[in-house]
Amino acid sequence: MDWNSFRFIDLFAGIGGIRLGFEHVGGHCVFSSELDEDACKTYEANFGEHPSGDITKINAADIPDFDILLAGFPCQAFSIIGKKEGFANETCGTLFFDIERILKEKQPPAFMLENVRNLTAHDNGNTFHVIRSHLEALGYHVHSKVLNALDYGVPQKRERIIIVGFQDDVDFTFPEPIPENQRKTLTDILETNVDEKYFVRDAIRQSRLERIKDKNYPKPYISHENVAGSITPHPYSSALRAGASANYILINDERRPTEREMLRIQGFPESYKIIVSYGKMKRQCGNSVAIPVIKAVAEQIVKALKSYEEAKACRGTDNTKSLVVELAEETKPINAQTFNKQSVAGQYEQIAFDNLLPDIIKEGIGMATRAEAKRALDTVIRKSRVHLYKPIQIAEILYHDRVFNDIDLAQLEDYRTKSKRWRDDVCQVLLGRVCTSSTKFQDDLFNETVIPPALIVELGKENRRTNGGVEAYIYSRFTNKHSQLSDALDCCLKASKETFQVKAFIDSFWNEPGLKRSLDKIYEIIVYALFSTLVEVLDLQVEITIDEKNFVQASF
């Protein structure tokens, strides 16, 4: 596919902010939907089309074919989550369900969703967990991260979660913040000749100035009144809100932002037409998105999809020979002696298990069993912590079966114990440590609900057929996960005592699926670091006493 020109649909379209971001990278909108009629009028004035109405009443089959689904869907209360069972019941009654049913019907290569950052915390994280699990159940590889509009060029602190998904295992990364000297300031977006109707009454102005925290704060600034009535000035705007009070934000505590200024704060072009009243424009801007953020994400999505397509093209048109076969002919098998992290990162970066599908169809391999084996393997990889002990153990079992042919994959006792030693040999080389979990935890790998011998047999067939393809697949995931860990480490190493933020460090784990399962360990480290710092700074002495009545002498 040519990703220089692609089709997208714009759901919960608002006034077209997300659309503008994806048109910027070559996208063409083939369908839009918005319920609010005033927003539809603004949309039509600027894009020449009136969005379809209520998405809940639109048959997914009637939507034109498209390549990317875009949606800034409202975050309704998922109060029924966890109380009912089944695919539909968990999301039924929410607008996310409509995204889900359209993705299921149309199966586009990619999607991008935008929502408030608190989506991840709603219902103790259960809401986001359900959303993510349902997207993954549709077969998508899901990425998510909270991005701040301040980091991408507009003077507005607006944090939103961006959720991106691909049908293929595309190598996607979220955009980096742009340099500060490329970001617009309030001076860049504020108008000079402003009509008197935007200025507040003297009594309001005086009240704000009396309550402002820093009475000598340099102009221009935008002040924000919080729920407690405190006034705080900033060199940027707080997040525009649809339902905010009339004086939620004021410029220099003198006036409200004009319609054009609100559009500029969100990154809309100067050519964008204003056809509704101030109150309606304020609501529409508050419901919209920061366009530079969407543009940056769109660029990364298209870049990743182009790279993926180029990698496929490199294999040529002969689908009887997969990429992993070609690589295996040129490289030594992956095992404890020959594995090199850098070589895997370079050679197996583009490998996706799904890409072998054409070969399997031609050779008549049982698709249902193979798909089941892949799902089981992907589940183990996804649930593994950063060390990937269990996936590595599977890789080494498959390596010994392929190279030495000295085990029967159908007979668990042929490799249950030996494979732990094989795994630890590799882990010692890669990680400098071995697995120290309980025997029960290690043997859980072979349970019927994880990867029992019957599925290992299927993985073995595919691994031999591709001369190590499944091994390469597992180790490429190892490399991906450790690159995520490297990013989290940079968060510590590049920060000073003054700039280090505990929340940002935690978020680097929270927002990466591959690292999220290690959050409990991160909390332990942070608590220990805080405690040891307090002991050191305050010169404390810690004393531990034991009640002898409850003490039992242990012998070792």
JOBELLIN-V901769 format. One record per backbone hydrogen bond with DSSP energy under -0.5 kcal/mol. CO is the residue of the C=O (numbers start at 0). NH is the residue of the N-H. Records with the same first field share a line. If there is no record, write none. Layout:
BEGIN
CO=NH, NH
END
This chain:
BEGIN
0=2
1=4
5=27
6=66, 67
7=29, 30
8=10, 69
9=12, 32
10=71
12=15
15=19
16=20
17=21
18=22
19=23
21=24, 26
22=25
25=5
27=7
30=9
31=51
32=12
35=39
36=40
37=41
38=42
39=43
40=44
41=45
42=46
43=47
48=50
51=33
53=56
54=57
56=58
58=61
59=62
66=109
67=8
68=111
69=10
70=72, 113
73=75
75=77
76=78
77=80
79=82, 83
85=89
87=90, 91
90=93, 96
93=96
94=97, 98
95=99
96=100
97=101
98=102
99=103
100=104
101=105
102=106
108=166
109=68
110=164
111=70
112=162
114=160
115=118
116=119
117=120, 121
118=127
120=123
121=124, 126
122=125
124=128
125=129
126=130
127=131
128=132
129=133
130=134
131=135
132=136
133=137
134=139
135=138
139=141
140=165
142=163
144=146, 161
146=159
147=150
148=151, 153
149=152
150=177
152=183
153=155
154=236
155=157
156=238
157=148, 159
158=116
159=146
160=114
161=144, 163
162=112
163=142
164=110
165=140
167=169
169=171
178=181
179=182
184=187, 188
185=188, 189
191=193
194=197
195=198
197=255
200=204
201=205
202=206
203=207
204=208
205=209
206=210
207=211
210=230
212=214
213=216
220=251
221=233
222=249
223=225, 231
225=228
229=225, 231
230=212
231=223
233=221
234=185
236=156
240=243
244=247
247=224
249=222, 251
250=253, 254
253=199
254=250
257=261
258=262
259=263
260=264
261=265
262=267
263=266
265=290
268=271
272=274
276=280
277=281
278=282
279=283
280=284
281=285
282=286
283=287
284=287
288=290
289=292, 293
290=294
291=295
292=296
293=297
294=298
295=299
296=300
297=301
298=302
299=303
300=304
301=305
302=306
303=307
304=308
305=309
306=310
307=311
308=312
309=313
311=314
312=315
316=318
317=320
319=321
321=325
322=326
323=327
324=328
325=329
326=329, 330
332=334
334=338
339=343
340=344
341=345
342=346
343=347
347=350
351=354
352=355
353=356
355=358, 359
356=360
357=361
358=362
359=363, 364
365=369
366=370
367=371
368=372
369=373
370=374
371=375
372=376
373=377
374=378
375=379
376=380
377=381
378=382
379=383
380=383
384=387
387=391
388=392
389=393
390=394
391=395
392=396
393=397
394=398
395=399
396=400
397=401
398=402
399=403, 404, 405
406=408
407=410
409=411
410=413
411=414, 415
414=418
416=419, 420
417=420, 421
418=422
419=423
420=424
421=425
422=426
423=427
424=428
425=429
426=430, 431, 432
427=431
437=441
438=442
439=443
441=444
442=445
443=446
444=450
446=449
451=454, 455
452=456
453=457
454=458
455=459
456=460
457=461
458=462
459=463
460=464
461=465
462=467, 468
463=466
467=471
468=472
469=473
470=474
471=475
472=476
473=477
474=478
475=479
476=480
477=481
478=482
479=483
480=484
481=485
482=486
483=487
484=488
485=489
486=490
487=491
488=491, 492
489=493
491=494
495=499
500=504
501=505
502=506
503=507
504=508
505=508, 509
506=510
508=511
510=143, 512
511=514, 515
512=516
514=517
515=518
517=520, 521
518=522
519=523
520=524
521=525
522=526
523=527
524=528
525=529
526=530
527=531
528=532
529=533
530=534
531=535
532=536
533=537
534=539
540=542
545=547
546=549
547=550
550=552
END
